[in-house]
Amino acid sequence: MSETEVESPESAACATGDPRGNEAPAANRPRIMFVDDEPRAGQLFKRFMNDRHCDCATFIDPNEALDHFRDNGADLLVTDLNMPGMTGIDLLAGVRDYDPDVPVIIITAFSSLDSAIEALRLGASDFIKKPYDMDELIARVEKLLEQGELRRENRLLKRQIKDSRLRYGMIGDSPAIKRVHAMIDKIADVRCNVIINGESGTGKELAARAIHGLGQDANQPFIVVDCGALTDTLLESELFGHEKGAFTGAAHTRKGLLEAASGGTVLLDEIGNISDSMQVKLLRVVQEGEVTRVGGVRPIKINVRFLVATNRDLEQMVRDNEFRHDLYHRLNVVRITMPPLRERREDIAPLIQHFVEQFNERYRRESTGFDAASLRRLREFSWPGNVRELRNLVERHICLADGPVLTLDDSLDNVGPIQDMDGDMPTLETLERRYILKLLESFEGSREQTARALGINKSTLWRKLRQYEDEGMLGDQTE
């Protein structure tokens, strides 16, 4: 029978939960079952759990405990090993038939240590030897409950990741990223040109791929051109193609990327970095829907949807005469702004879960993710490198992990919270510059290591450093 002795008022906060003498459990509180044929053990356990926001059901009969579990389930089971009528191992086996994941702690005498080890082999989560310290038992209970909560969160995150990933290729369910999803849904089947702006590492290319992939021409080519990584001459040849003999080394006629992408989509990444002369040539392509190969004279008709991505403010560049207003307005039919990670902190946990699974598979690891304290720190960080920086951090921790649970290293501390760099109220651009230069200094001027830590490519970092140098704010920090 269940242990139903009247509780003192101070122990009522952790009420039992069974109609046979245990009160109904409160919603959203961990449900713990304690099974021991010695009634005072259950009473003592409940008193110690008094202020821990749980629902405790105690039993002296393991058969009745098993019936209760079958009917109601539990978040954690604590059971003695040696009991009349049914051993703790038998109870463990019965519980496992209904729930293979619920944590189970076995209480055992020293003489039954071999049996306790056997219980671990059969699926017990932990064991504790008699006579035990109640504080130690409670600490183990709380640790297993926390791990169970993380497992439940992970299952939920996996469902969210699957739903979002399948449709948009982006992880997250925050209001900020949902607004991006809604905009993508509106324009996917409309072959208008789109500007996608946002900071480095926010997922601009993922948004472009979603626009193309959800549209009616998803089976047509999707080609990405990194405008910031090529000189004018190379970019023109890549985009427009060239005729045989057009320049030294042009041994064969070559079709350009715009011609090859006809019927599909071209993403012009970092378009804010192209020269004025290249802007003029690109404007004609966008206006007329035709290209002329380098060294050629015959225009070739194309049907291309242009998506452009940039981390620069093209509108301000137009006002500063750094970007042609006619090209800007041809491209800016629709604009999507990718939110920085600091504005979608709800997505940090599902992003981490996704990256953990990704790198577990790549590196053949079995990480379960970060511990609770590390997750709190990761949610609070400002992430100037955005999702790329977060991805890089997870990969590093997976590679260097000593066990399944990841603990955040001191890399964030070495950089320091971005809001604490100065006591003033700097602009976002100023904060970014300080953060980059601080990282660069910590890596003794290594651009490669700095770019890797930021989660951006070296060409992006090079452009930023060149800008800082022009503004006289770089000093002698680079290699």
C-alpha positions in Angstrom: 0.0 0.0 0.0 1.1 3.6 -0.5 2.5 5.5 2.5 -0.3 7.9 3.4 0.6 9.3 6.8 -0.6 12.8 7.5 2.1 15.3 6.5 3.1 18.3 8.6 2.0 21.7 7.2 5.6 22.6 6.3 5.9 19.5 4.0 2.7 20.1 2.2 4.4 22.1 -0.5 5.8 18.9 -2.0 2.5 17.0 -2.0 2.0 13.4 -3.0 0.0 12.8 -6.1 -2.3 9.7 -5.9 -6.0 9.2 -5.1 -5.0 6.5 -2.7 -3.8 9.0 -0.3 -1.5 11.2 -2.4 -2.8 14.6 -3.5 -3.1 15.6 -7.2 0.2 16.9 -8.6 0.5 20.6 -9.6 1.0 21.4 -13.3 4.4 22.0 -14.7 6.3 20.7 -11.7 8.6 17.7 -11.7 6.9 14.5 -10.5 9.1 12.3 -8.3 8.3 8.8 -7.0 10.2 7.5 -3.9 9.9 3.8 -3.2 11.2 2.3 0.1 9.6 -0.3 2.4 10.7 1.8 5.4 8.1 4.6 5.7 10.3 7.0 7.5 12.7 7.2 4.6 9.9 8.5 2.4 8.8 11.0 5.0 12.3 12.3 5.4 12.8 12.6 1.6 9.6 14.7 1.3 10.7 17.0 4.0 14.0 17.7 2.3 12.1 18.3 -1.0 9.8 20.8 0.7 10.9 24.0 -1.1 12.1 22.5 -4.3 8.9 23.0 -6.3 8.2 19.3 -7.0 5.4 16.8 -6.5 6.4 13.7 -4.5 4.6 10.4 -4.4 6.0 8.0 -1.8 5.4 4.2 -1.7 6.3 1.3 0.6 5.0 -1.3 -1.8 6.9 -1.5 -5.1 4.0 -3.3 -6.9 1.7 -0.4 -6.1 4.5 2.0 -7.2 4.7 0.3 -10.6 0.9 0.5 -11.0 1.1 4.2 -10.2 3.9 4.7 -12.7 2.0 2.9 -15.5 -1.1 5.1 -14.9 0.6 8.4 -14.3 4.3 8.3 -15.3 6.9 10.3 -13.5 9.9 12.6 -14.2 12.2 10.7 -11.8 12.1 7.5 -9.7 14.1 6.8 -6.5 13.9 3.3 -5.3 15.5 1.0 -2.7 17.2 -2.1 -4.1 16.1 -4.7 -1.6 12.4 -4.8 -0.8 9.9 -7.6 -0.1 7.8 -8.7 -3.0 9.8 -6.9 -5.7 13.4 -5.8 -5.9 14.5 -2.4 -7.1 15.9 -4.1 -10.3 12.5 -5.7 -11.0 10.8 -2.3 -10.5 13.4 -0.8 -12.8 12.7 -3.4 -15.5 8.9 -2.8 -15.2 9.4 1.0 -15.5 11.7 0.7 -18.5 8.9 -1.3 -20.4 6.8 1.9 -20.2 9.4 4.6 -20.4 13.0 3.9 -21.5 14.2 7.4 -20.6 12.9 8.3 -17.1 15.9 8.7 -14.7 16.1 6.1 -11.9 18.3 6.3 -8.8 18.9 3.0 -7.0 19.5 3.0 -3.2 21.7 0.1 -2.1 23.5 -1.3 0.9 27.3 -1.7 0.5 26.8 -5.5 0.4 24.6 -5.2 -2.6 27.0 -3.1 -4.6 27.3 -5.7 -7.4 23.5 -5.6 -7.8 23.6 -1.8 -8.0 26.2 -2.0 -10.8 24.0 -4.5 -12.6 21.1 -2.0 -12.2 23.3 0.6 -14.0 23.9 -1.9 -16.8 20.1 -2.4 -17.1 19.4 1.3 -17.4 19.5 2.9 -13.9 20.8 6.5 -14.1 22.7 6.5 -10.7 23.0 4.7 -7.4 23.7 5.8 -3.9 24.9 3.6 -1.0 23.4 3.3 2.5 23.7 5.1 4.8 23.4 8.1 2.5 23.5 11.8 3.2 20.2 13.3 2.2 21.8 16.4 0.8 23.8 14.3 -1.6 20.7 12.4 -2.7 18.8 15.6 -3.3 21.8 17.0 -5.3 21.7 13.9 -7.5 17.9 14.2 -7.9 18.2 17.8 -9.0 21.0 17.1 -11.4 19.0 14.3 -13.1 15.9 16.5 -13.2 17.9 19.3 -14.9 19.3 16.8 -17.5 15.8 15.5 -18.1 14.6 19.1 -18.7 17.4 19.5 -21.2 16.4 16.3 -23.0 12.8 17.5 -23.2 14.0 20.9 -24.6 16.2 19.1 -27.1 13.3 17.0 -28.3 11.2 20.2 -28.8 14.1 22.0 -30.5 14.6 19.1 -32.9 11.0 19.3 -33.9 11.3 23.0 -34.4 14.5 22.6 -36.3 13.0 20.0 -38.6 10.0 22.1 -39.4 11.9 25.3 -40.0 14.9 23.7 -41.7 12.8 21.7 -44.2 11.0 24.8 -45.5 13.4 27.7 -45.2 16.8 26.2 -44.6 17.1 28.5 -41.5 16.9 27.6 -37.8 14.7 29.6 -35.5 11.2 30.4 -34.4 11.7 33.9 -33.0 9.4 36.8 -34.1 12.4 38.4 -36.0 13.1 35.3 -38.1 9.4 34.7 -38.6 9.1 38.1 -40.3 11.8 37.0 -42.7 10.0 33.7 -43.4 6.7 35.6 -44.1 8.5 37.9 -46.5 10.1 35.0 -48.3 6.7 33.3 -48.7 5.2 36.5 -50.2 7.9 36.9 -52.9 9.1 33.4 -53.7 6.8 33.0 -56.7 7.3 36.6 -57.9 10.4 37.0 -60.0 11.2 40.4 -58.7 14.7 41.6 -57.8 15.5 41.6 -54.1 18.1 43.3 -51.9 19.0 41.2 -48.8 20.9 43.3 -46.3 22.2 42.5 -42.8 25.4 42.1 -40.8 28.0 39.5 -41.7 27.0 36.1 -40.6 23.3 36.7 -40.3 22.4 34.2 -43.1 21.8 36.4 -46.2 22.7 33.5 -48.5 20.3 31.1 -46.7 17.5 33.6 -47.3 18.4 33.9 -51.0 18.4 30.1 -51.3 15.0 29.9 -49.6 13.5 32.5 -52.0 14.8 30.5 -55.0 14.0 27.1 -53.5 10.4 28.0 -52.6 9.7 29.6 -56.0 8.2 28.2 -59.1 11.6 28.1 -60.8 13.3 26.1 -58.0 14.5 23.5 -60.5 16.4 26.1 -62.5 20.0 27.2 -61.7 20.9 29.1 -58.6 24.4 30.7 -58.8 26.3 32.7 -56.2 28.9 35.3 -57.2 31.1 36.8 -54.6 31.6 40.3 -55.9 34.0 41.3 -53.2 36.5 38.6 -53.9 37.1 39.4 -57.6 38.8 42.3 -59.5 36.8 44.1 -62.1 38.4 42.2 -64.9 37.8 38.8 -63.4 34.3 39.7 -62.3 33.3 40.9 -65.8 34.7 37.7 -67.3 32.9 35.5 -64.7 29.5 37.3 -65.1 29.5 37.9 -68.9 31.8 35.2 -70.2 34.3 35.9 -73.0 35.0 35.1 -76.6 38.1 33.1 -77.8 41.1 35.5 -78.0 39.4 38.3 -76.0 42.5 38.5 -73.8 45.7 36.7 -73.1 44.9 33.2 -72.0 41.4 33.1 -73.5 41.9 30.0 -75.6 38.3 29.1 -75.7 34.9 30.8 -75.8 33.3 30.7 -72.3 29.7 31.2 -71.3 29.3 33.6 -68.4 27.5 32.8 -65.1 24.6 35.1 -66.0 24.1 33.3 -69.3 24.4 29.9 -67.5 21.8 31.0 -64.9 19.2 32.1 -67.4 15.8 30.9 -66.3 17.0 30.8 -62.7 18.5 33.1 -60.0 21.8 34.8 -59.4 22.9 36.0 -56.0 25.4 38.8 -56.2 27.0 38.7 -52.8 28.7 41.9 -51.3 27.5 44.0 -54.3 28.4 47.1 -52.4 32.1 46.5 -53.2 31.9 46.6 -57.0 33.4 49.6 -58.9 31.4 52.3 -60.6 32.4 51.0 -64.1 31.1 47.6 -63.1 27.9 49.1 -61.8 27.3 50.7 -65.2 27.7 47.3 -67.0 25.6 45.5 -64.5 22.8 48.2 -64.9 22.5 47.5 -68.6 22.1 43.7 -67.9 19.4 44.3 -65.3 17.6 46.9 -67.5 17.8 45.1 -70.9 18.0 41.5 -69.8 21.0 40.8 -72.0 24.7 40.3 -71.8 27.6 40.8 -74.2 30.6 38.5 -73.7 34.0 40.1 -73.2 35.5 40.5 -76.7 32.1 39.9 -78.3 29.7 42.2 -80.2 26.4 40.3 -80.1 24.1 40.7 -77.2 22.7 37.5 -75.7 19.2 37.5 -74.1 19.0 36.2 -70.6 16.1 35.7 -68.1 17.7 36.1 -64.6 16.2 37.0 -61.3 18.7 39.1 -59.3 19.1 38.7 -55.6 21.8 40.9 -54.0 23.3 40.6 -50.6 25.2 43.2 -48.7 26.3 44.2 -45.2 26.6 47.8 -46.3 23.9 50.5 -46.3 23.3 50.8 -50.1 20.9 53.7 -49.6 23.5 55.7 -47.7 26.1 54.8 -50.4 23.7 56.2 -53.0 23.5 59.5 -51.0 27.3 59.5 -50.8 27.6 58.9 -54.6 29.3 55.6 -53.9 26.6 53.5 -55.6 24.5 54.3 -58.6 21.0 55.4 -57.8 19.6 53.9 -61.0 21.1 50.5 -60.4 20.0 50.6 -56.7 16.4 51.3 -57.7 16.4 48.6 -60.3 17.5 46.1 -57.7 15.6 47.4 -54.7 12.1 46.1 -55.7 11.8 44.3 -52.4 14.2 44.5 -49.5 14.7 41.9 -46.7 16.7 42.7 -43.6 18.3 39.8 -41.8 18.1 40.3 -38.0 21.4 40.0 -36.1 21.6 37.2 -33.5 21.4 39.6 -30.6 17.8 40.5 -31.8 16.7 36.9 -31.9 18.1 35.4 -28.7 15.2 32.8 -28.6 16.9 31.1 -31.6 20.3 30.7 -29.9 19.3 27.4 -28.2 17.9 25.7 -31.3 20.9 26.9 -33.4 23.3 25.4 -30.9 21.3 22.1 -31.0 21.5 22.0 -34.7 25.2 22.7 -34.8 25.9 20.1 -32.1 24.1 17.5 -34.2 25.9 18.6 -37.3 29.4 18.4 -35.8 28.6 15.2 -33.9 28.1 13.6 -37.2 31.1 15.2 -38.9 33.5 14.4 -36.1 31.9 11.2 -34.8 31.2 12.7 -31.4 28.3 12.1 -29.0 27.9 15.5 -27.4 24.6 16.3 -25.7 25.1 20.0 -25.8 26.2 22.7 -23.3 25.4 22.6 -19.6 22.8 25.0 -18.2 25.3 27.7 -17.0 27.1 27.8 -20.3 23.7 28.1 -22.2 22.8 31.1 -20.0 26.1 32.8 -20.9 25.7 32.0 -24.6 22.2 33.5 -24.6 23.5 36.7 -22.9 26.5 37.3 -25.3 26.1 40.0 -28.0 27.4 37.9 -31.0 29.0 40.5 -33.2 29.9 37.7 -35.6 26.3 36.5 -35.5 25.3 32.9 -36.5 28.7 32.2 -38.1 30.5 33.1 -34.8 28.1 30.8 -32.9 28.6 28.0 -35.3 32.4 28.4 -35.0 32.2 28.3 -31.2 30.1 25.1 -31.2 32.5 23.4 -33.6 35.5 24.3 -31.5 33.9 23.0 -28.3 32.9 19.7 -30.1 36.4 19.2 -31.3 38.0 19.8 -27.9 35.4 18.2 -25.7 36.4 15.7 -23.0 32.9 14.3 -22.5 29.4 14.5 -23.8 28.4 17.7 -21.8 30.1 20.8 -23.2 31.3 23.5 -20.8 31.9 27.0 -22.3 35.6 27.8 -22.3 37.0 31.3 -21.5 37.0 32.6 -25.1 34.1 34.9 -24.5 35.8 36.2 -21.3 39.0 36.8 -23.2 37.1 39.1 -25.5 34.9 40.5 -22.8 31.2 41.5 -23.1 30.9 44.0 -25.9 28.8 46.3 -23.9 31.6 46.6 -21.3 34.3 47.7 -23.7 33.8 51.4 -22.7 31.6 53.3 -20.5 30.2 55.5 -23.3 27.2 54.9 -25.6 28.9 53.9 -28.9 27.2 53.2 -32.2 26.9 49.6 -33.4 29.5 50.3 -36.0 31.9 51.5 -33.4 31.2 48.5 -31.2 31.9 46.2 -34.1 35.2 47.9 -34.9 36.4 47.7 -31.2 35.5 44.1 -31.0 37.3 43.2 -34.3 40.4 45.1 -33.3 40.4 43.6 -29.8 40.3 40.1 -31.3 43.0 41.0 -33.8 45.2 42.1 -31.0 44.5 39.0 -28.9 45.6 36.8 -32.0 48.7 38.9 -32.4 47.6 40.4 -35.7 46.7 37.1 -37.4 43.9 37.8 -39.8 43.2 34.2 -40.5 42.7 33.3 -36.8 40.6 36.5 -36.3 38.4 35.7 -39.2 37.9 32.2 -38.0 37.0 33.4 -34.5 34.5 35.9 -35.9 33.0 33.3 -38.2 33.6 35.5 -41.3 35.7 34.9 -44.4 39.1 36.6 -44.7 38.0 38.8 -47.6 35.3 40.3 -45.4 37.8 40.9 -42.6 40.3 42.4 -45.1 37.7 44.9 -46.3 36.8 46.0 -42.8 40.5 46.4 -41.8 41.1 48.4 -45.0 38.2 50.7 -44.0 39.6 51.1 -40.5 43.1 51.9 -42.0 41.6 54.6 -44.3 39.9 56.1 -41.2 43.2 56.1 -39.3 41.9 53.6 -36.7 44.0 50.5 -37.4 47.4 51.2 -36.1 50.0 48.4 -36.4 47.9 45.5 -35.3 47.9 43.4 -38.4 50.6 41.0 -39.8 
